[in-house]
Amino acid sequence: MGTSYMGFVQWAIAAEAGPALQAMAPQVTSSEFRSAAYPGESFWLDTAINWISLMNDKENPLRAILSVQLGLTKKLRPAFTQLPLSS
């Protein structure tokens, strides 16, 4: 049982789990991940970086949530206007 990412993991292994898997309780997730990661067939870099930032702060979930709400995307926007992104 879990939310979001943990739900994706449950869906990923469900087909191979065999008869031992009797039930799943994924929450806040989808069985199809590609459309979220590649809307319009382009990788959604902004969302990926925000997610990575949230995972980096997962020991302090309140801080992670607040950082997103207080403008993590706004802080990162200048980085997305520079090419190549690796610099």
Biopython code that builds the backbone (N, CA, C, O; Angstrom):
import numpy as np
from Bio.PDB.StructureBuilder import StructureBuilder

atoms = [
    (1, "MET", "N", (0.846, -1.175, 0.000)),
    (1, "MET", "CA", (0.000, 0.000, 0.000)),
    (1, "MET", "C", (0.885, 1.229, 0.000)),
    (1, "MET", "O", (1.846, 1.293, 0.767)),
    (2, "GLY", "N", (0.589, 2.192, -0.829)),
    (2, "GLY", "CA", (1.369, 3.415, -0.838)),
    (2, "GLY", "C", (0.823, 4.407, -1.828)),
    (2, "GLY", "O", (-0.112, 4.113, -2.573)),
    (3, "THR", "N", (1.399, 5.560, -1.834)),
    (3, "THR", "CA", (0.938, 6.623, -2.718)),
    (3, "THR", "C", (1.932, 6.865, -3.843)),
    (3, "THR", "O", (3.097, 6.479, -3.749)),
    (4, "SER", "N", (1.476, 7.490, -4.877)),
    (4, "SER", "CA", (2.269, 7.976, -5.995)),
    (4, "SER", "C", (3.333, 7.002, -6.464)),
    (4, "SER", "O", (3.005, 5.979, -7.066)),
    (5, "TYR", "N", (4.599, 7.295, -6.204)),
    (5, "TYR", "CA", (5.691, 6.452, -6.694)),
    (5, "TYR", "C", (5.532, 5.010, -6.229)),
    (5, "TYR", "O", (5.712, 4.073, -7.006)),
    (6, "MET", "N", (5.196, 4.843, -4.966)),
    (6, "MET", "CA", (5.030, 3.488, -4.450)),
    (6, "MET", "C", (3.902, 2.777, -5.194)),
    (6, "MET", "O", (3.961, 1.564, -5.393)),
    (7, "GLY", "N", (2.888, 3.514, -5.603)),
    (7, "GLY", "CA", (1.818, 2.933, -6.391)),
    (7, "GLY", "C", (2.300, 2.494, -7.758)),
    (7, "GLY", "O", (1.905, 1.435, -8.246)),
    (8, "PHE", "N", (3.156, 3.301, -8.384)),
    (8, "PHE", "CA", (3.726, 2.929, -9.675)),
    (8, "PHE", "C", (4.536, 1.645, -9.545)),
    (8, "PHE", "O", (4.484, 0.787, -10.426)),
    (9, "VAL", "N", (5.280, 1.509, -8.459)),
    (9, "VAL", "CA", (6.081, 0.303, -8.237)),
    (9, "VAL", "C", (5.167, -0.914, -8.113)),
    (9, "VAL", "O", (5.472, -1.980, -8.650)),
    (10, "GLN", "N", (4.054, -0.758, -7.412)),
    (10, "GLN", "CA", (3.122, -1.877, -7.273)),
    (10, "GLN", "C", (2.598, -2.318, -8.634)),
    (10, "GLN", "O", (2.553, -3.513, -8.927)),
    (11, "TRP", "N", (2.203, -1.359, -9.463)),
    (11, "TRP", "CA", (1.695, -1.708, -10.795)),
    (11, "TRP", "C", (2.791, -2.377, -11.622)),
    (11, "TRP", "O", (2.516, -3.302, -12.386)),
    (12, "ALA", "N", (4.032, -1.910, -11.472)),
    (12, "ALA", "CA", (5.130, -2.435, -12.281)),
    (12, "ALA", "C", (5.383, -3.915, -12.017)),
    (12, "ALA", "O", (5.729, -4.653, -12.940)),
    (13, "ILE", "N", (5.219, -4.356, -10.787)),
    (13, "ILE", "CA", (5.502, -5.754, -10.480)),
    (13, "ILE", "C", (4.259, -6.634, -10.463)),
    (13, "ILE", "O", (4.384, -7.857, -10.398)),
    (14, "ALA", "N", (3.082, -6.060, -10.519)),
    (14, "ALA", "CA", (1.838, -6.827, -10.369)),
    (14, "ALA", "C", (1.698, -7.941, -11.396)),
    (14, "ALA", "O", (1.313, -9.055, -11.042)),
    (15, "ALA", "N", (2.001, -7.667, -12.649)),
    (15, "ALA", "CA", (1.811, -8.669, -13.696)),
    (15, "ALA", "C", (2.706, -9.890, -13.504)),
    (15, "ALA", "O", (2.347, -10.993, -13.914)),
    (16, "GLU", "N", (3.861, -9.698, -12.886)),
    (16, "GLU", "CA", (4.809, -10.800, -12.700)),
    (16, "GLU", "C", (4.702, -11.441, -11.315)),
    (16, "GLU", "O", (5.426, -12.393, -11.023)),
    (17, "ALA", "N", (3.823, -10.940, -10.468)),
    (17, "ALA", "CA", (3.750, -11.425, -9.085)),
    (17, "ALA", "C", (3.132, -12.806, -8.973)),
    (17, "ALA", "O", (3.378, -13.518, -7.999)),
    (18, "GLY", "N", (2.340, -13.192, -9.949)),
    (18, "GLY", "CA", (1.737, -14.510, -9.921)),
    (18, "GLY", "C", (0.604, -14.631, -8.913)),
    (18, "GLY", "O", (0.106, -13.622, -8.413)),
    (19, "PRO", "N", (0.195, -15.856, -8.613)),
    (19, "PRO", "CA", (-0.957, -16.067, -7.736)),
    (19, "PRO", "C", (-0.711, -15.647, -6.288)),
    (19, "PRO", "O", (-1.663, -15.523, -5.518)),
    (20, "ALA", "N", (0.525, -15.431, -5.912)),
    (20, "ALA", "CA", (0.807, -14.993, -4.541)),
    (20, "ALA", "C", (0.215, -13.607, -4.275)),
    (20, "ALA", "O", (-0.114, -13.275, -3.136)),
    (21, "LEU", "N", (0.083, -12.806, -5.324)),
    (21, "LEU", "CA", (-0.499, -11.476, -5.162)),
    (21, "LEU", "C", (-2.013, -11.612, -5.085)),
    (21, "LEU", "O", (-2.659, -11.996, -6.060)),
    (22, "GLN", "N", (-2.558, -11.305, -3.961)),
    (22, "GLN", "CA", (-4.004, -11.421, -3.747)),
    (22, "GLN", "C", (-4.709, -10.078, -3.829)),
    (22, "GLN", "O", (-5.887, -10.020, -4.180)),
    (23, "ALA", "N", (-4.009, -9.005, -3.513)),
    (23, "ALA", "CA", (-4.645, -7.684, -3.517)),
    (23, "ALA", "C", (-3.571, -6.602, -3.579)),
    (23, "ALA", "O", (-2.421, -6.819, -3.196)),
    (24, "MET", "N", (-3.971, -5.447, -4.065)),
    (24, "MET", "CA", (-3.115, -4.257, -4.049)),
    (24, "MET", "C", (-3.979, -3.101, -3.588)),
    (24, "MET", "O", (-5.196, -3.108, -3.772)),
    (25, "ALA", "N", (-3.340, -2.106, -2.987)),
    (25, "ALA", "CA", (-4.067, -0.913, -2.555)),
    (25, "ALA", "C", (-3.274, 0.337, -2.916)),
    (25, "ALA", "O", (-2.939, 1.131, -2.037)),
    (26, "PRO", "N", (-2.969, 0.523, -4.214)),
    (26, "PRO", "CA", (-2.236, 1.733, -4.589)),
    (26, "PRO", "C", (-3.133, 2.967, -4.467)),
    (26, "PRO", "O", (-4.343, 2.898, -4.687)),
    (27, "GLN", "N", (-2.522, 4.077, -4.116)),
    (27, "GLN", "CA", (-3.261, 5.327, -3.953)),
    (27, "GLN", "C", (-2.566, 6.418, -4.757)),
    (27, "GLN", "O", (-1.354, 6.355, -4.967)),
    (28, "VAL", "N", (-3.300, 7.391, -5.197)),
    (28, "VAL", "CA", (-2.769, 8.565, -5.890)),
    (28, "VAL", "C", (-1.783, 8.131, -6.975)),
    (28, "VAL", "O", (-0.656, 8.623, -7.022)),
    (29, "THR", "N", (-2.197, 7.227, -7.830)),
    (29, "THR", "CA", (-1.307, 6.704, -8.854)),
    (29, "THR", "C", (-2.110, 6.306, -10.084)),
    (29, "THR", "O", (-3.333, 6.449, -10.122)),
    (30, "SER", "N", (-1.422, 5.822, -11.051)),
    (30, "SER", "CA", (-2.042, 5.364, -12.280)),
    (30, "SER", "C", (-1.318, 4.100, -12.713)),
    (30, "SER", "O", (-0.161, 3.886, -12.351)),
    (31, "SER", "N", (-1.981, 3.282, -13.470)),
    (31, "SER", "CA", (-1.311, 2.097, -13.995)),
    (31, "SER", "C", (-0.518, 2.432, -15.254)),
    (31, "SER", "O", (0.186, 1.575, -15.788)),
    (32, "GLU", "N", (-0.626, 3.650, -15.724)),
    (32, "GLU", "CA", (0.044, 4.079, -16.953)),
    (32, "GLU", "C", (0.867, 5.340, -16.638)),
    (32, "GLU", "O", (0.301, 6.396, -16.354)),
    (33, "PHE", "N", (2.191, 5.226, -16.688)),
    (33, "PHE", "CA", (3.094, 6.302, -16.283)),
    (33, "PHE", "C", (3.570, 7.156, -17.449)),
    (33, "PHE", "O", (3.889, 8.330, -17.260)),
    (34, "ARG", "N", (3.622, 6.602, -18.621)),
    (34, "ARG", "CA", (4.247, 7.302, -19.751)),
    (34, "ARG", "C", (3.622, 8.656, -20.059)),
    (34, "ARG", "O", (4.348, 9.617, -20.311)),
    (35, "SER", "N", (2.301, 8.757, -20.045)),
    (35, "SER", "CA", (1.678, 10.032, -20.408)),
    (35, "SER", "C", (2.006, 11.133, -19.406)),
    (35, "SER", "O", (1.999, 12.311, -19.761)),
    (36, "ALA", "N", (2.294, 10.762, -18.156)),
    (36, "ALA", "CA", (2.686, 11.769, -17.167)),
    (36, "ALA", "C", (4.125, 12.226, -17.390)),
    (36, "ALA", "O", (4.439, 13.402, -17.205)),
    (37, "ALA", "N", (4.991, 11.313, -17.784)),
    (37, "ALA", "CA", (6.403, 11.628, -17.977)),
    (37, "ALA", "C", (6.706, 12.201, -19.361)),
    (37, "ALA", "O", (7.692, 12.917, -19.536)),
    (38, "TYR", "N", (5.863, 11.888, -20.340)),
    (38, "TYR", "CA", (6.090, 12.330, -21.717)),
    (38, "TYR", "C", (4.822, 12.941, -22.317)),
    (38, "TYR", "O", (4.314, 12.437, -23.318)),
    (39, "PRO", "N", (4.300, 14.026, -21.717)),
    (39, "PRO", "CA", (3.102, 14.631, -22.318)),
    (39, "PRO", "C", (3.434, 15.163, -23.710)),
    (39, "PRO", "O", (4.433, 15.859, -23.889)),
    (40, "GLY", "N", (2.611, 14.842, -24.676)),
    (40, "GLY", "CA", (2.891, 15.275, -26.044)),
    (40, "GLY", "C", (4.137, 14.636, -26.621)),
    (40, "GLY", "O", (4.714, 15.156, -27.576)),
    (41, "GLU", "N", (4.567, 13.492, -26.042)),
    (41, "GLU", "CA", (5.751, 12.736, -26.476)),
    (41, "GLU", "C", (7.069, 13.478, -26.235)),
    (41, "GLU", "O", (8.081, 13.143, -26.852)),
    (42, "SER", "N", (7.073, 14.476, -25.352)),
    (42, "SER", "CA", (8.302, 15.169, -24.958)),
    (42, "SER", "C", (8.511, 14.963, -23.465)),
    (42, "SER", "O", (7.563, 15.073, -22.688)),
    (43, "PHE", "N", (9.745, 14.665, -23.055)),
    (43, "PHE", "CA", (10.028, 14.442, -21.647)),
    (43, "PHE", "C", (9.738, 15.708, -20.845)),
    (43, "PHE", "O", (10.183, 16.795, -21.214)),
    (44, "TRP", "N", (9.003, 15.570, -19.766)),
    (44, "TRP", "CA", (8.593, 16.707, -18.950)),
    (44, "TRP", "C", (9.675, 16.975, -17.907)),
    (44, "TRP", "O", (9.560, 16.548, -16.758)),
    (45, "LEU", "N", (10.720, 17.682, -18.315)),
    (45, "LEU", "CA", (11.890, 17.915, -17.482)),
    (45, "LEU", "C", (11.545, 18.673, -16.210)),
    (45, "LEU", "O", (12.050, 18.344, -15.136)),
    (46, "ASP", "N", (10.695, 19.676, -16.318)),
    (46, "ASP", "CA", (10.312, 20.477, -15.160)),
    (46, "ASP", "C", (9.710, 19.594, -14.063)),
    (46, "ASP", "O", (10.086, 19.706, -12.897)),
    (47, "THR", "N", (8.793, 18.734, -14.432)),
    (47, "THR", "CA", (8.160, 17.848, -13.467)),
    (47, "THR", "C", (9.171, 16.874, -12.878)),
    (47, "THR", "O", (9.148, 16.609, -11.676)),
    (48, "ALA", "N", (10.052, 16.344, -13.706)),
    (48, "ALA", "CA", (11.059, 15.401, -13.224)),
    (48, "ALA", "C", (11.979, 16.056, -12.203)),
    (48, "ALA", "O", (12.283, 15.459, -11.170)),
    (49, "ILE", "N", (12.421, 17.264, -12.478)),
    (49, "ILE", "CA", (13.321, 17.943, -11.545)),
    (49, "ILE", "C", (12.600, 18.281, -10.251)),
    (49, "ILE", "O", (13.181, 18.165, -9.172)),
    (50, "ASN", "N", (11.345, 18.697, -10.341)),
    (50, "ASN", "CA", (10.579, 18.954, -9.119)),
    (50, "ASN", "C", (10.421, 17.675, -8.301)),
    (50, "ASN", "O", (10.539, 17.706, -7.076)),
    (51, "TRP", "N", (10.157, 16.558, -8.962)),
    (51, "TRP", "CA", (10.002, 15.286, -8.267)),
    (51, "TRP", "C", (11.311, 14.885, -7.596)),
    (51, "TRP", "O", (11.311, 14.445, -6.447)),
    (52, "ILE", "N", (12.429, 15.037, -8.310)),
    (52, "ILE", "CA", (13.740, 14.718, -7.739)),
    (52, "ILE", "C", (13.995, 15.569, -6.501)),
    (52, "ILE", "O", (14.502, 15.068, -5.498)),
    (53, "SER", "N", (13.652, 16.836, -6.565)),
    (53, "SER", "CA", (13.829, 17.714, -5.412)),
    (53, "SER", "C", (12.986, 17.245, -4.228)),
    (53, "SER", "O", (13.453, 17.251, -3.089)),
    (54, "LEU", "N", (11.746, 16.840, -4.499)),
    (54, "LEU", "CA", (10.896, 16.318, -3.430)),
    (54, "LEU", "C", (11.497, 15.052, -2.812)),
    (54, "LEU", "O", (11.486, 14.888, -1.592)),
    (55, "MET", "N", (12.019, 14.162, -3.655)),
    (55, "MET", "CA", (12.608, 12.932, -3.144)),
    (55, "MET", "C", (13.871, 13.217, -2.335)),
    (55, "MET", "O", (14.175, 12.501, -1.381)),
    (56, "ASN", "N", (14.597, 14.247, -2.711)),
    (56, "ASN", "CA", (15.804, 14.630, -1.990)),
    (56, "ASN", "C", (15.474, 15.092, -0.572)),
    (56, "ASN", "O", (16.273, 14.900, 0.345)),
    (57, "ASP", "N", (14.311, 15.694, -0.390)),
    (57, "ASP", "CA", (13.901, 16.221, 0.913)),
    (57, "ASP", "C", (12.878, 15.336, 1.609)),
    (57, "ASP", "O", (12.171, 15.812, 2.497)),
    (58, "LYS", "N", (12.777, 14.068, 1.237)),
    (58, "LYS", "CA", (11.696, 13.247, 1.767)),
    (58, "LYS", "C", (11.817, 12.938, 3.253)),
    (58, "LYS", "O", (10.841, 12.512, 3.871)),
    (59, "GLU", "N", (12.994, 13.142, 3.840)),
    (59, "GLU", "CA", (13.095, 12.966, 5.284)),
    (59, "GLU", "C", (12.385, 14.093, 6.021)),
    (59, "GLU", "O", (12.058, 13.963, 7.201)),
    (60, "ASN", "N", (12.151, 15.185, 5.331)),
    (60, "ASN", "CA", (11.418, 16.305, 5.905)),
    (60, "ASN", "C", (10.303, 16.673, 4.939)),
    (60, "ASN", "O", (10.411, 17.675, 4.232)),
    (61, "PRO", "N", (9.221, 15.875, 4.892)),
    (61, "PRO", "CA", (8.188, 16.089, 3.887)),
    (61, "PRO", "C", (7.547, 17.472, 3.945)),
    (61, "PRO", "O", (7.175, 18.015, 2.906)),
    (62, "LEU", "N", (7.412, 18.046, 5.122)),
    (62, "LEU", "CA", (6.822, 19.381, 5.209)),
    (62, "LEU", "C", (7.701, 20.391, 4.489)),
    (62, "LEU", "O", (7.197, 21.246, 3.760)),
    (63, "ARG", "N", (9.012, 20.299, 4.687)),
    (63, "ARG", "CA", (9.927, 21.209, 4.001)),
    (63, "ARG", "C", (9.851, 21.034, 2.492)),
    (63, "ARG", "O", (9.880, 22.015, 1.748)),
    (64, "ALA", "N", (9.754, 19.790, 2.039)),
    (64, "ALA", "CA", (9.676, 19.528, 0.604)),
    (64, "ALA", "C", (8.405, 20.121, 0.012)),
    (64, "ALA", "O", (8.439, 20.758, -1.041)),
    (65, "ILE", "N", (7.296, 19.910, 0.687)),
    (65, "ILE", "CA", (6.021, 20.443, 0.193)),
    (65, "ILE", "C", (6.060, 21.961, 0.161)),
    (65, "ILE", "O", (5.622, 22.577, -0.810)),
    (66, "LEU", "N", (6.577, 22.559, 1.210)),
    (66, "LEU", "CA", (6.652, 24.024, 1.257)),
    (66, "LEU", "C", (7.581, 24.584, 0.195)),
    (66, "LEU", "O", (7.301, 25.634, -0.384)),
    (67, "SER", "N", (8.702, 23.882, -0.071)),
    (67, "SER", "CA", (9.626, 24.397, -1.085)),
    (67, "SER", "C", (8.977, 24.424, -2.459)),
    (67, "SER", "O", (9.212, 25.346, -3.240)),
    (68, "VAL", "N", (8.160, 23.418, -2.759)),
    (68, "VAL", "CA", (7.452, 23.416, -4.039)),
    (68, "VAL", "C", (6.416, 24.524, -4.057)),
    (68, "VAL", "O", (6.315, 25.270, -5.031)),
    (69, "GLN", "N", (5.654, 24.631, -2.992)),
    (69, "GLN", "CA", (4.604, 25.636, -2.939)),
    (69, "GLN", "C", (5.166, 27.050, -2.950)),
    (69, "GLN", "O", (4.510, 27.968, -3.443)),
    (70, "LEU", "N", (6.349, 27.240, -2.423)),
    (70, "LEU", "CA", (6.933, 28.586, -2.359)),
    (70, "LEU", "C", (7.748, 28.945, -3.583)),
    (70, "LEU", "O", (8.387, 29.997, -3.612)),
    (71, "GLY", "N", (7.737, 28.106, -4.578)),
    (71, "GLY", "CA", (8.313, 28.520, -5.848)),
    (71, "GLY", "C", (9.542, 27.797, -6.333)),
    (71, "GLY", "O", (10.402, 28.412, -6.963)),
    (72, "LEU", "N", (9.656, 26.506, -6.060)),
    (72, "LEU", "CA", (10.785, 25.774, -6.605)),
    (72, "LEU", "C", (10.811, 25.901, -8.119)),
    (72, "LEU", "O", (11.872, 26.106, -8.709)),
    (73, "THR", "N", (9.660, 25.780, -8.745)),
    (73, "THR", "CA", (9.595, 25.903, -10.204)),
    (73, "THR", "C", (10.078, 27.275, -10.636)),
    (73, "THR", "O", (10.816, 27.392, -11.614)),
    (74, "LYS", "N", (9.672, 28.305, -9.926)),
    (74, "LYS", "CA", (10.099, 29.669, -10.269)),
    (74, "LYS", "C", (11.613, 29.803, -10.144)),
    (74, "LYS", "O", (12.250, 30.458, -10.969)),
    (75, "LYS", "N", (12.190, 29.186, -9.113)),
    (75, "LYS", "CA", (13.639, 29.245, -8.926)),
    (75, "LYS", "C", (14.381, 28.502, -10.031)),
    (75, "LYS", "O", (15.472, 28.902, -10.440)),
    (76, "LEU", "N", (13.776, 27.413, -10.510)),
    (76, "LEU", "CA", (14.436, 26.605, -11.534)),
    (76, "LEU", "C", (14.222, 27.121, -12.955)),
    (76, "LEU", "O", (14.968, 26.751, -13.862)),
    (77, "ARG", "N", (13.221, 27.965, -13.159)),
    (77, "ARG", "CA", (12.892, 28.429, -14.508)),
    (77, "ARG", "C", (14.108, 28.986, -15.261)),
    (77, "ARG", "O", (14.266, 28.664, -16.438)),
    (78, "PRO", "N", (14.979, 29.808, -14.644)),
    (78, "PRO", "CA", (16.143, 30.306, -15.390)),
    (78, "PRO", "C", (17.044, 29.181, -15.907)),
    (78, "PRO", "O", (17.650, 29.317, -16.970)),
    (79, "ALA", "N", (17.138, 28.082, -15.173)),
    (79, "ALA", "CA", (17.968, 26.969, -15.635)),
    (79, "ALA", "C", (17.411, 26.354, -16.908)),
    (79, "ALA", "O", (18.171, 25.876, -17.750)),
    (80, "PHE", "N", (16.096, 26.362, -17.056)),
    (80, "PHE", "CA", (15.475, 25.761, -18.227)),
    (80, "PHE", "C", (15.623, 26.625, -19.478)),
    (80, "PHE", "O", (15.371, 26.147, -20.584)),
    (81, "THR", "N", (16.020, 27.870, -19.328)),
    (81, "THR", "CA", (16.186, 28.750, -20.491)),
    (81, "THR", "C", (17.618, 28.737, -21.022)),
    (81, "THR", "O", (17.912, 29.391, -22.023)),
    (82, "GLN", "N", (18.506, 28.004, -20.364)),
    (82, "GLN", "CA", (19.906, 27.931, -20.753)),
    (82, "GLN", "C", (20.162, 26.612, -21.480)),
    (82, "GLN", "O", (19.734, 25.555, -21.018)),
    (83, "LEU", "N", (20.835, 26.670, -22.576)),
    (83, "LEU", "CA", (21.222, 25.451, -23.286)),
    (83, "LEU", "C", (22.732, 25.415, -23.427)),
    (83, "LEU", "O", (23.313, 26.468, -23.687)),
    (84, "PRO", "N", (23.388, 24.330, -23.281)),
    (84, "PRO", "CA", (22.785, 23.039, -22.929)),
    (84, "PRO", "C", (22.429, 23.005, -21.450)),
    (84, "PRO", "O", (23.027, 23.703, -20.631)),
    (85, "LEU", "N", (21.442, 22.175, -21.128)),
    (85, "LEU", "CA", (20.965, 22.094, -19.750)),
    (85, "LEU", "C", (22.038, 21.567, -18.808)),
    (85, "LEU", "O", (21.994, 21.851, -17.611)),
    (86, "SER", "N", (22.981, 20.820, -19.313)),
    (86, "SER", "CA", (24.009, 20.250, -18.448)),
    (86, "SER", "C", (24.896, 21.318, -17.818)),
    (86, "SER", "O", (25.501, 21.081, -16.772)),
    (87, "SER", "N", (24.979, 22.474, -18.434)),
    (87, "SER", "CA", (25.809, 23.530, -17.837)),
    (87, "SER", "C", (25.055, 24.262, -16.759)),
    (87, "SER", "O", (25.594, 25.183, -16.146)),
]
sb = StructureBuilder()
sb.init_structure("model")
sb.init_model(0)
sb.init_chain("A")
sb.init_seg("    ")
for serial, (resi, resn, name, xyz) in enumerate(atoms, 1):
    if name == "N":
        sb.init_residue(resn, " ", resi, " ")
    sb.init_atom(name, np.array(xyz, "f"), 0.0, 1.0, " ", f" {name:<3s}", serial, name[0])
structure = sb.get_structure()
